[in-house]
Amino acid sequence: MSYHLGLYRFADGEPAEPDPDAVRAVLPPVRAGPEKDADGTTEYWIRAADGSEAEIGVFAEFISVERPQVGDVWKIIIELTDQLRAGILTSWTR
C-alpha cells in the first residue's frame, strides 16, 4: 500500500495555481535530482538532512507528493504547504 498527498491552494474560494516563488524558495535547496518534463510539469526528488526522501510534482492545479518517507522530509512538506498556504488531500492506493 502506498499513499500520496495533493497540496491544493485556493484564492477567493477557487482552486489556484501553486505559487512558483514559494516552490522555488522551499524545494531547490533540498532537491536530490530535478527534472523538467515535456508537458511543463516540474518534478523534484527531495532529500532531508536525515536521508528521508519524497518525490514532488508541481502541476498547474496542485502539487503532488509521492511516497514521503518517515523522517525530516515531512518538515519540508509542511514548510512547502505553509508557504503555499495550501490544504492537503490524502489518497491511498493498493
C-alpha positions as CSV (number, residue, x, y, z in Angstrom):
1,M,0.0,0.0,0.0
2,S,1.2,3.5,-0.8
3,Y,-0.2,6.9,-0.4
4,H,0.1,10.3,-1.9
5,L,-0.6,13.8,-0.9
6,G,-2.1,16.6,-3.0
7,L,-1.3,20.2,-2.0
8,Y,-4.1,22.5,-3.2
9,R,-4.1,26.3,-3.0
10,F,-7.3,28.4,-3.2
11,A,-7.9,32.1,-3.9
12,D,-11.4,33.6,-3.4
13,G,-12.8,30.1,-2.9
14,E,-11.5,28.8,-6.3
15,P,-8.5,26.5,-7.0
16,A,-5.4,28.5,-7.7
17,E,-2.1,27.7,-9.3
18,P,0.8,26.9,-6.8
19,D,2.9,30.0,-6.2
20,P,6.1,29.4,-8.1
21,D,8.1,31.7,-5.7
22,A,7.1,29.5,-2.8
23,V,8.1,26.4,-4.6
24,R,11.5,27.9,-5.6
25,A,12.0,29.1,-2.0
26,V,11.5,25.6,-0.5
27,L,12.3,22.8,-2.9
28,P,15.6,23.6,-4.9
29,P,17.8,23.7,-1.7
30,V,16.7,20.1,-0.8
31,R,16.5,18.6,-4.3
32,A,18.4,15.4,-4.9
33,G,17.6,15.3,-8.6
34,P,15.3,17.8,-10.5
35,E,13.7,17.1,-13.9
36,K,11.7,19.1,-16.3
37,D,9.0,17.1,-18.1
38,A,8.0,17.8,-21.7
39,D,4.4,18.7,-20.6
40,G,5.7,21.6,-18.5
41,T,5.4,19.9,-15.0
42,T,8.4,20.1,-12.8
43,E,9.4,17.1,-10.7
44,Y,11.7,17.1,-7.7
45,W,13.2,14.3,-5.8
46,I,13.9,15.8,-2.4
47,R,16.1,14.6,0.4
48,A,16.1,15.9,4.0
49,A,19.3,16.1,6.1
50,D,18.4,12.8,7.8
51,G,18.2,11.0,4.4
52,S,14.4,10.7,4.2
53,E,13.0,11.4,0.7
54,A,9.9,12.1,-1.3
55,E,9.0,12.7,-5.0
56,I,7.2,16.0,-5.7
57,G,5.5,17.0,-8.9
58,V,4.4,20.6,-9.5
59,F,1.5,20.9,-11.8
60,A,-0.7,23.8,-12.9
61,E,-3.5,22.9,-10.5
62,F,-1.8,21.3,-7.5
63,I,1.4,19.8,-6.1
64,S,1.7,16.0,-5.8
65,V,3.8,14.4,-3.0
66,E,4.6,10.8,-3.7
67,R,5.9,8.2,-1.2
68,P,7.1,10.5,1.5
69,Q,9.3,8.5,3.9
70,V,9.3,8.8,7.7
71,G,11.7,11.5,8.9
72,D,12.6,15.1,8.4
73,V,11.3,15.2,4.8
74,W,7.9,15.9,6.5
75,K,9.3,19.2,7.8
76,I,10.0,20.2,4.2
77,I,6.5,19.1,3.1
78,I,5.0,21.1,6.0
79,E,7.1,24.1,5.1
80,L,6.0,24.0,1.5
81,T,2.4,23.6,2.5
82,D,2.7,26.6,4.8
83,Q,4.5,28.8,2.3
84,L,1.8,27.9,-0.3
85,R,-1.0,28.5,2.2
86,A,-2.4,25.2,0.8
87,G,-4.6,22.5,2.0
88,I,-3.7,18.8,2.0
89,L,-5.7,16.0,0.4
90,T,-4.5,12.4,1.1
91,S,-5.2,9.3,-1.0
92,W,-4.2,5.7,-0.6
93,T,-3.7,3.0,-3.2
94,R,-3.1,-0.7,-3.0
